[in-house]
Amino acid sequence: MTLKKIVKFKWFLLISSVVLLSISCTGKKVALPKEPLSPTEQFVIQDLMNDKGLLSTDLTNQNDLYLSESIGLWLAYLLEKDDQTRFNDQMSVMKSFFLTNDFIVWRIEGSKKASVNALIDDLRIIRVLLEAGEKWQDSTYVQLGKKIGDNLVQYGMNQELFVDFVDIHSHHQANTLTMSYIMPSAFQQMEKHGLLSQQQVQQQVDILQNAPIAEEGFFPKYYDIPSKQYVFDEELHMIDQLYTAYHLASTKSDTVPFKDWLLNLLKRDGKLYGRYNAQTNQPTVSYESPAVYAMAARYMLAIGERQMAQQFIGKMADLKDASTGYVDKNTQSTHSFDNLLPLLAEREVENAYNND
């Protein structure tokens, strides 16, 4: 046998042994080891998650406060990561603690449940469940997503528009629709599964696409349904602004005025602050937020600006404790939102490059 043939034969044996190792004696595949947890994911699981699987809002004064926002972001991250085992665990937590009268209550404090839902969290969870059903070919997720979605459509709409919240017992509704809550990706999934008509989807998206933009480039805070008026905030929350831009970008609409405003703020200050005065364009707080940089990265990814997305990921990473999660280096304070949204942003940016 020639040297070339010997080398080929050795490679064949190596490949064969790897294949055989993935098959048990019964012919079933053995699960290959999962990738190691990142320090942030480890921090979420070991420090923020209690023994019931509930994610604490923080580690100090809100350690017994649990939010549907946290569940939705954690599920979205696990879907992006393709971690079905933990996804199933968190879905069970949601059903056991948060699902009430087919609504998802927006918060639980101790053992006391809120009496209302939160539209953005419901839409995120519905979207993730419906997408999980497709990705993992499991109708269980779809059935749950449709159950929550059906209920939301039945009780959570006013004049054919979704509202910010509904009382889960009396069905008393809000009369506003916050701009950042309008999630076209969720509406598209709901239409696909027969929960919304094309006309109903367009009615929601129209509110987003027809919103007036301030001269500087930022968006209104909410739409008042009775008066059919858009309302601007005096203090701009960057998370709200970035979510609105991100959702608008998903409809292929023009967001250049917002993008220019955002990048001008970054250029002027060398950073993004959590809040700004709408009149003066000056920051009203002194802090940077990992979640703000995470949403800025997701927005840039949505408009095809990968280099800027990476730059915001870098700004976000600068705020991180390398050994744990996003914990403030001065105060040691943290927040579930400032860990979960960065986790999701990192994974989405990574997946965007891997899928090329």
C-alpha positions in Angstrom: 0.0 0.0 0.0 1.4 3.4 -1.0 1.9 6.2 1.6 -0.9 8.2 -0.1 -3.3 5.3 0.3 -2.3 4.7 3.9 -3.0 8.4 4.8 -6.4 8.1 3.1 -7.2 4.9 5.0 -6.2 6.5 8.3 -8.5 9.5 7.6 -11.3 7.0 6.7 -10.9 5.2 10.0 -10.9 8.5 11.9 -14.1 9.7 10.3 -15.7 6.3 10.7 -14.9 6.3 14.4 -16.4 9.8 14.9 -19.6 8.6 13.2 -19.8 5.5 15.3 -19.3 7.4 18.5 -22.4 9.4 17.7 -24.5 6.2 17.4 -25.5 4.0 20.3 -25.8 0.3 20.2 -29.6 0.7 19.7 -29.0 2.7 16.6 -30.0 6.0 18.2 -27.9 9.1 18.0 -26.2 10.2 21.1 -26.5 13.9 21.8 -23.1 15.6 21.1 -21.8 17.9 23.8 -23.2 21.4 23.9 -21.0 24.4 23.3 -19.6 25.8 26.6 -21.7 28.5 28.2 -20.5 32.1 27.9 -19.8 33.9 31.2 -23.0 36.0 30.6 -25.2 33.0 30.1 -23.6 31.3 33.1 -24.3 34.4 35.1 -28.0 34.4 34.1 -28.4 30.7 34.9 -26.4 30.6 38.2 -27.1 34.1 39.6 -30.4 35.4 38.1 -32.3 32.2 37.9 -33.8 30.7 41.0 -34.5 27.0 41.7 -37.9 27.3 40.1 -36.5 28.6 36.9 -37.7 32.1 37.4 -35.4 34.9 36.3 -34.9 37.6 39.0 -35.0 41.2 37.8 -31.8 42.0 39.8 -29.9 40.6 42.7 -30.7 43.3 45.3 -34.1 45.0 45.8 -35.9 43.3 43.0 -34.6 39.8 43.5 -38.2 38.5 44.0 -39.6 40.4 41.0 -40.0 38.4 37.8 -41.0 39.8 34.4 -42.5 38.4 31.3 -40.0 40.5 29.5 -37.2 38.3 30.9 -39.0 35.1 29.8 -39.5 36.4 26.2 -35.9 37.5 25.8 -34.5 34.3 27.3 -36.7 32.2 25.0 -35.7 34.3 22.0 -32.0 33.8 22.9 -32.4 30.0 23.4 -34.2 29.8 20.0 -31.3 31.6 18.3 -28.8 29.4 20.1 -30.8 26.2 19.2 -31.0 25.1 22.8 -34.2 23.2 22.9 -33.7 21.7 26.3 -33.5 25.0 28.2 -36.2 26.4 25.9 -38.6 23.7 27.1 -37.6 24.3 30.7 -38.4 28.0 30.4 -41.7 27.4 28.5 -42.8 25.2 31.4 -41.9 28.0 33.9 -44.0 30.4 31.8 -47.0 28.1 31.8 -46.7 27.3 35.5 -46.3 30.9 36.8 -47.2 33.5 34.2 -50.0 32.1 32.1 -53.3 33.1 33.6 -56.7 33.1 31.8 -54.7 32.5 28.6 -52.9 35.8 29.2 -49.3 36.2 30.2 -49.1 38.5 33.3 -46.4 41.1 32.9 -44.8 40.7 36.3 -44.8 38.6 39.5 -43.6 40.1 42.7 -43.1 37.4 45.4 -46.2 35.4 45.0 -48.4 38.3 43.8 -49.3 38.3 40.1 -50.0 41.5 38.1 -53.5 41.8 36.8 -52.5 43.0 33.3 -50.3 41.8 30.4 -47.8 43.7 28.4 -48.2 43.7 24.6 -44.6 43.7 23.6 -43.7 40.8 25.8 -46.8 38.8 24.6 -45.9 39.4 21.0 -42.3 38.4 21.5 -43.3 35.2 23.2 -46.0 34.4 20.6 -43.5 35.0 17.8 -40.8 32.8 19.4 -43.2 30.0 20.1 -44.5 29.9 16.5 -40.9 30.1 15.1 -39.8 27.3 17.5 -42.6 25.1 16.1 -41.2 25.5 12.6 -37.6 25.2 13.6 -37.9 22.1 15.7 -40.9 20.6 14.0 -43.0 20.5 17.1 -46.7 21.4 17.1 -46.7 21.8 20.9 -45.0 25.3 20.6 -47.4 26.3 17.8 -50.5 25.2 19.8 -49.3 27.3 22.8 -48.4 30.3 20.7 -51.8 30.2 18.9 -53.6 29.8 22.3 -52.0 33.0 23.7 -52.4 34.8 20.3 -56.1 33.9 19.9 -56.7 35.4 23.4 -54.7 38.5 22.7 -56.6 39.1 19.4 -59.9 38.6 21.1 -59.4 40.8 24.1 -56.3 42.9 23.4 -57.5 45.0 20.5 -59.3 48.4 20.4 -60.7 49.6 17.0 -58.7 46.9 15.3 -55.5 48.0 16.9 -53.6 46.2 19.6 -53.3 48.1 22.9 -50.5 48.3 25.4 -52.2 46.2 28.1 -55.4 44.4 29.1 -56.8 43.5 32.5 -56.7 39.7 32.5 -59.9 39.5 34.6 -62.2 42.4 33.5 -60.7 42.8 30.0 -60.5 46.5 30.6 -58.1 47.9 28.0 -55.6 50.6 27.6 -56.3 53.2 24.9 -52.8 53.7 23.7 -50.4 51.8 21.5 -46.7 52.4 22.3 -44.7 52.7 19.1 -41.9 50.4 20.3 -44.5 47.6 21.0 -45.5 47.3 17.3 -43.7 44.1 16.2 -44.2 43.3 12.5 -42.3 40.0 12.8 -44.8 38.8 15.3 -47.7 40.0 13.2 -46.4 38.1 10.2 -46.1 34.9 12.2 -49.6 35.4 13.5 -51.0 35.9 10.0 -49.1 32.8 8.8 -50.8 30.8 11.5 -54.3 32.2 10.9 -54.4 34.5 14.0 -54.5 37.8 12.0 -55.7 38.7 8.6 -53.5 40.5 6.1 -55.6 43.6 6.6 -55.2 43.4 10.4 -51.5 43.1 10.1 -51.4 46.1 7.7 -53.4 48.2 10.2 -50.8 47.7 12.9 -47.9 48.3 10.6 -49.5 51.5 9.2 -49.4 53.1 12.6 -45.6 52.4 12.7 -44.9 53.4 9.1 -47.1 56.6 9.2 -45.6 57.9 12.4 -44.3 61.5 12.1 -40.5 61.8 12.7 -39.1 64.7 14.6 -36.8 67.0 12.8 -33.8 65.5 14.6 -34.8 62.0 13.6 -36.5 60.4 16.6 -39.9 58.8 16.9 -43.1 59.5 18.9 -43.6 57.6 22.1 -47.2 56.3 21.5 -50.3 56.5 19.4 -53.5 57.6 21.2 -56.3 55.5 19.8 -59.4 57.6 20.7 -57.9 60.8 19.3 -55.9 59.2 16.6 -52.9 61.3 17.5 -49.2 60.5 17.9 -47.6 61.7 21.2 -43.9 62.6 21.6 -42.1 62.3 24.9 -40.2 65.2 26.5 -37.6 62.7 27.6 -36.5 60.1 25.1 -35.8 56.6 26.3 -33.2 55.1 23.9 -34.5 51.6 24.3 -37.9 52.7 23.1 -36.4 54.7 20.2 -34.2 51.8 19.1 -37.0 49.2 19.3 -39.2 51.4 17.2 -36.4 51.9 14.6 -35.6 48.2 14.7 -39.2 47.2 14.1 -39.6 49.8 11.4 -36.5 48.6 9.6 -38.0 45.1 9.5 -40.7 46.4 7.2 -38.0 47.7 4.8 -39.0 51.3 5.5 -36.6 54.2 5.5 -35.0 54.8 8.9 -32.1 57.0 7.6 -33.2 60.1 9.7 -33.1 58.1 12.9 -29.8 56.4 11.9 -28.2 59.8 11.3 -29.4 61.1 14.6 -28.2 58.1 16.5 -24.7 58.1 14.9 -24.4 61.9 15.4 -25.0 61.4 19.1 -22.4 58.6 19.2 -19.9 60.9 17.3 -20.6 63.9 19.5 -20.3 62.1 22.9 -18.3 59.0 22.1 -21.0 56.9 23.6 -24.8 56.5 23.9 -26.6 57.5 27.0 -29.8 55.9 28.3 -32.0 59.0 27.9 -32.0 62.3 26.2 -34.0 65.6 26.4 -36.1 65.9 23.3 -35.7 69.7 23.1 -32.0 70.1 23.8 -30.8 66.7 22.4 -28.6 66.5 25.6 -28.4 63.4 27.8 -30.6 63.5 31.0 -28.7 60.6 32.7 -25.0 59.9 33.1 -25.1 56.1 32.5 -24.5 53.9 29.5 -26.7 50.8 29.2 -25.6 47.4 27.8 -29.2 47.0 26.6 -29.1 50.2 24.6 -25.9 49.1 22.8 -27.5 45.7 22.3 -30.5 47.2 20.6 -28.3 49.6 18.6 -26.4 46.5 17.3 -29.6 44.7 16.4 -30.9 47.8 14.6 -27.7 48.1 12.6 -27.9 44.4 11.7 -31.5 44.9 10.5 -30.4 47.7 8.1 -27.4 45.7 6.8 -24.7 47.7 8.7 -22.7 44.8 10.1 -19.6 46.8 10.8 -21.6 49.3 12.9 -23.3 46.4 14.6 -20.0 45.0 15.6 -18.9 48.4 16.8 -21.9 48.6 19.1 -21.3 45.0 20.3 -17.8 46.3 21.3 -19.2 49.3 23.2 -21.5 46.9 25.0 -18.7 44.5 25.9 -16.7 47.3 27.4 -19.4 47.5 30.1 -19.1 43.9 31.0 -17.4 42.2 33.9 -15.3 39.7 32.0 -15.8 36.9 34.6 -19.6 37.2 35.0 -22.2 39.2 33.3 -23.2 42.9 32.8 -22.6 44.0 36.4 -21.9 47.7 37.1 -18.2 47.9 38.0 -18.8 50.7 40.5 -22.1 49.7 42.2 -22.1 46.0 41.5 -25.8 46.4 40.4 -27.2 44.5 37.5 -30.5 43.9 35.7 -31.9 40.9 33.8 -32.7 43.1 30.8 -29.0 44.3 30.6 -27.9 40.7 30.4 -30.6 39.0 28.3 -30.7 41.6 25.5 -26.9 41.6 25.1 -26.9 37.8 25.0 -29.5 37.9 22.2 -27.7 40.6 20.3 -24.4 38.8 20.4 -26.0 35.6 19.2 -27.9 37.3 16.4 -24.7 39.1 15.1 -22.8 35.8 15.4 -25.5 33.9 13.5 -25.6 36.5 10.8 -22.0 36.0 10.0 -22.2 32.2 10.4 -25.1 32.0 8.0 -23.2 33.7 5.1 
